[in-house]
Structures are given as C-alpha cells and as structure tokens.
Amino acid sequence: MYLLDTNHCSRIIEDDSAVVERVRTVGEDQVATCVTVYGELIYMAHKSERRNANLARVSAFLSDIRIYFADERVAEVYGEFKARIIAHFGPRDRRKRGRMTIERLGISENDLWIASVAIRHDLTVVSADADFTRMGEVWAFPLECWWQPAASS
C-alpha cells in the first residue's frame, strides 16, 4: 500500500496524467495519505489566490482517499526516529544535540510524521522530497517517486 505525500496529492488534484495513471495502475484502493498531508493540503488551499475553488477541490480529493491518523504507536515511532536522526546527522557532542532541530538538519517535521505513519503501518512513502531519502539512511522504509519536479535553472 502507498502513502502519498503532499506533492503527489497535489499532482493528483491538478490532474497530472503520469501520477493519475500510476494510481490507476496500482489501484485506487492501494493509495492513501495521512492527516499531516490533509492539513498541508488545506493550508495550501487557504493561502492560494483561488481559496474557495481550491478548498472544494482539496475536499473532494480528501473525501475519496483513505486517511491514516497518528496514534500512540505512530507517536512512539516518531520520537524514536527523531532521536535517531539527530544522533545520526547532528553534532557528535551529545551536549549540543539537545538544542538541535531536525529542520536545521534539512528534514521537515511534517515529513518525519508522514514517514512515521508509513513505518507504523508498513506503507511505501510516495514523495519527491529529498528529506525522505535522508531519513531512509537512519530508518529504512520503502520510498517511491511517481514524478520528478523540474530542475531549477
């Protein structure tokens, strides 16, 4: 089963043919997202120029996809995973790790929650975000990308 990150959900909402076809290939019943992505999509719609139209599109998308929530086990994975990330990528001096944030290490808190949901439920993360690859160095989990963002010039 696949857990879609915000960038892939957005591609589906925008009717990206490659991502939509991949969903058809794997089967809609094999695709889900999580409450963190739900919040990110709502936020993006609220800050957009076409707020009402985008909220309607996001709501339609979210009503038609399985949503995983954070439970106690997800929280346990998150806490252990975050500690492992800081120990792996953070300062070698343990005293300096206490002030370290994972954002300073190039990893989004939201993406850590998404990965924690995937690990808890044994799902494959589908994302174009590089921080998932970095997190995979610390705690292996399946990761795929169904589209590639255009390289900036």
Secondary structure, 3 states (H helix, E strand, C coil): CEEECHHHHHHHHCCCHHHHHHHHHHCHHHEEEEHHHHHHHHHHHHHCCCHHHHHHHHHHHHCCCEEECCCHHHHHHHHHHHHHHHHHHCCCCHHHHCCCCCHHHCCCHHHHHHHHHHHHHCCEEECCCHHHHHHHCCCCCCEECCCCCCCCC
